[in-house]
Amino acid sequence: MKHSMKIMLPFLMIAGLLTGCGSQESIDTTAETTQATEAVTTAAVTEKETQAETEKSAEMPEATNETKSENSDNKSLVVYFTPAENSGTDAISSATVTNWNGEDMGAAQVLANMIHQHTDSDLFSIRTTAEYPLEYNDLADYAKSEQDNGVLPELTTHIEDIGQYDTIFVVYPAWWYTMPQAVYSFFDEYNLSGKTIIPCATHAGSRLAGAPSTIEELEPNATVISDGFSVSASDVAGAENDVTEWLGQLGL
């Protein structure tokens, strides 16, 4: 079961990784040093059970309107997670954001938008009932507690028709050498059998943080791309050419 694997995984990753300072969204840490930061994003979302298709289009224009309509044989989705969207506050410190194309956002949000724009994919933000602290040391402790206790935060946004997508990019900040627990909640909710999953991470040394093999366990009937894109969180604003080149290598 997915739950059992995720409950055990945090104890195997006690060396840890969480988000860093400044515009970084992930940095490495040791038992002696713990650092974290949060990311800033501004994406719209949908409600799976209570919204009609027209309401979903109005509330989540990127995820429903900006679609790969010219290539319906391989429709793609960019799924991303950022703690600032789940902080329960609009107060965002300028020290924790990256300015990209005139907008302030977190590193994972920047990477998600680059992929979204270059592939004309739909865009979906993972939102949870959990409220993540924005102060980076508190966020580090909160995330480690979630992982150590195998917590799967409840999702408040949902994809109405996951079946329409053939390729799914999953963009996340590397935390404690793995994905945030909210991303595990996403995989727990959806059966992605038959789909191609491409992990993408912002990091401070751990690159994809072991996500390809982890996702293969969570979604054994999906095709997981092992060489997904990763970039240092502090360098993400200048990574657009690298993203474009990488997508070209994938034929996207």
Residue pairs with C-beta under 8 A, 6 or more apart in sequence:
2 184
2 187
2 188
2 218
3 150
3 152
3 188
5 217
5 218
6 150
6 152
6 181
6 184
6 188
6 218
7 150
8 150
9 147
9 150
9 178
9 214
10 144
10 146
10 147
10 148
10 149
10 150
10 176
10 178
11 148
13 147
13 176
13 177
13 178
14 31
15 29
15 30
15 31
15 176
15 177
16 29
16 30
16 31
16 34
16 144
16 176
16 177
17 26
17 27
17 28
17 29
17 174
17 175
17 176
17 177
17 178
17 203
17 204
17 205
17 206
17 209
18 26
18 27
18 29
18 34
18 35
18 36
18 37
18 136
18 139
18 140
18 143
18 144
18 175
18 176
19 25
19 26
19 27
19 35
19 36
19 37
19 38
19 39
19 83
19 136
19 139
19 140
19 173
19 175
19 233
20 26
20 27
20 35
20 36
20 37
20 136
20 204
20 233
20 234
21 27
21 35
21 37
21 95
21 96
21 136
22 37
22 95
22 96
22 234
23 96
23 97
23 98
23 107
23 233
23 234
23 236
23 237
24 37
24 107
24 202
24 204
24 232
24 233
24 234
25 37
25 38
25 39
25 82
25 106
25 107
25 108
25 173
25 202
25 233
25 236
26 107
26 173
26 174
26 175
26 201
26 202
26 203
26 204
26 206
26 209
26 233
27 35
27 36
27 37
27 203
27 204
27 205
27 233
28 204
28 205
28 206
29 35
29 140
29 176
34 137
34 140
34 141
34 144
35 136
35 137
35 140
36 136
36 137
36 138
36 139
36 140
36 143
36 175
37 96
37 136
37 139
38 82
38 83
38 84
38 87
38 96
38 106
38 132
38 134
38 136
38 139
39 82
39 83
39 84
39 96
39 105
39 106
39 107
39 108
39 109
39 173
39 202
40 82
40 84
40 85
40 92
40 96
40 97
40 104
40 105
40 106
40 109
41 80
41 82
41 84
41 85
41 105
41 106
41 108
41 109
41 112
41 125
42 103
42 105
42 109
43 60
43 62
43 63
43 80
43 85
43 109
43 112
43 123
43 124
43 125
44 59
44 60
44 61
44 62
44 63
44 125
45 59
45 60
45 63
45 124
45 125
45 127
45 156
45 157
46 56
46 59
46 60
46 63
46 64
46 124
46 157
46 158
46 159
46 160
47 55
47 56
47 59
47 156
47 157
47 158
48 157
48 158
48 159
48 160
49 158
51 59
51 160
53 64
53 160
56 63
56 64
56 160
57 64
57 65
60 124
62 116
62 122
62 123
63 77
63 122
63 123
63 124
63 159
64 122
66 116
66 120
66 121
66 122
66 123
67 75
67 120
67 121
67 122
68 74
68 75
68 76
68 119
68 120
68 121
68 122
69 120
70 120
71 120
73 166
74 166
74 167
75 122
75 164
75 165
75 166
75 167
76 119
76 121
76 122
76 165
76 166
76 167
76 168
76 169
76 252
77 121
77 122
77 123
77 124
77 159
77 165
77 167
77 168
77 169
78 112
78 115
78 116
78 119
78 121
78 122
78 123
78 124
78 168
78 169
78 171
79 124
79 126
79 168
79 169
79 170
79 171
79 186
80 108
80 109
80 111
80 112
80 123
80 124
80 125
80 126
80 170
80 171
80 172
81 108
81 125
81 126
81 171
81 172
81 173
81 180
81 182
81 183
81 186
82 106
82 108
82 109
82 125
82 173
83 132
83 134
83 139
83 173
83 180
84 92
84 96
84 106
84 132
84 134
85 125
85 127
86 127
86 128
86 130
86 131
86 132
86 182
87 131
87 132
87 133
87 134
88 131
89 134
91 134
92 104
92 134
93 134
94 104
96 106
96 134
96 136
97 104
97 105
97 106
98 104
98 105
98 106
98 107
98 110
98 236
98 237
99 237
100 110
100 113
100 236
100 237
105 113
106 173
107 173
107 202
107 233
107 234
107 236
108 171
108 172
108 173
108 201
108 202
108 233
110 236
110 237
111 171
111 200
111 202
111 229
111 231
111 236
111 239
111 243
112 123
112 169
112 171
112 200
113 123
114 239
114 240
114 243
115 121
115 169
115 171
115 200
115 229
115 243
115 247
116 122
116 123
118 243
118 244
118 247
118 252
119 169
119 247
119 252
121 167
121 169
122 165
124 157
124 159
125 157
126 155
126 157
126 182
126 183
126 185
126 186
127 155
127 156
127 157
128 153
128 154
128 155
128 156
128 182
128 185
129 153
129 154
129 155
129 156
130 146
130 153
130 154
130 182
132 139
132 142
132 143
133 139
133 142
143 175
143 176
143 180
143 181
144 176
145 151
146 153
146 180
146 181
147 175
147 176
147 178
147 181
151 181
152 181
152 184
152 185
152 188
153 181
153 182
153 185
154 185
155 182
155 185
155 186
155 189
158 189
159 190
162 190
162 191
162 192
165 195
166 195
166 196
167 195
167 196
167 197
167 198
167 252
168 192
168 195
168 196
168 197
168 198
169 198
169 200
170 179
170 183
170 186
170 197
170 198
170 199
170 200
170 211
170 215
171 200
171 201
171 202
172 179
172 180
172 183
172 199
172 200
172 201
172 202
172 211
173 180
173 201
173 202
173 203
173 233
174 201
174 202
174 203
174 204
174 206
174 207
174 208
174 209
175 209
177 206
177 209
177 210
178 209
178 210
178 211
178 214
179 199
179 201
179 209
179 211
179 214
184 218
187 215
187 218
187 219
188 218
191 219
192 219
192 221
192 222
193 219
193 221
193 222
194 221
194 222
195 219
195 222
195 223
196 222
196 223
196 224
196 225
197 215
197 219
197 222
197 223
197 224
197 225
198 224
198 225
198 228
198 229
198 250
199 208
199 211
199 212
199 215
199 224
199 225
199 228
200 208
200 228
200 229
200 230
201 207
201 208
201 209
201 211
201 228
201 229
201 230
201 231
202 230
202 231
202 232
202 233
202 236
203 209
203 230
203 231
203 232
203 233
204 232
204 233
204 234
205 232
207 230
208 228
208 230
211 228
212 224
212 225
212 226
212 228
215 222
215 224
216 222
216 224
225 250
229 242
229 243
229 246
231 239
231 242
231 243
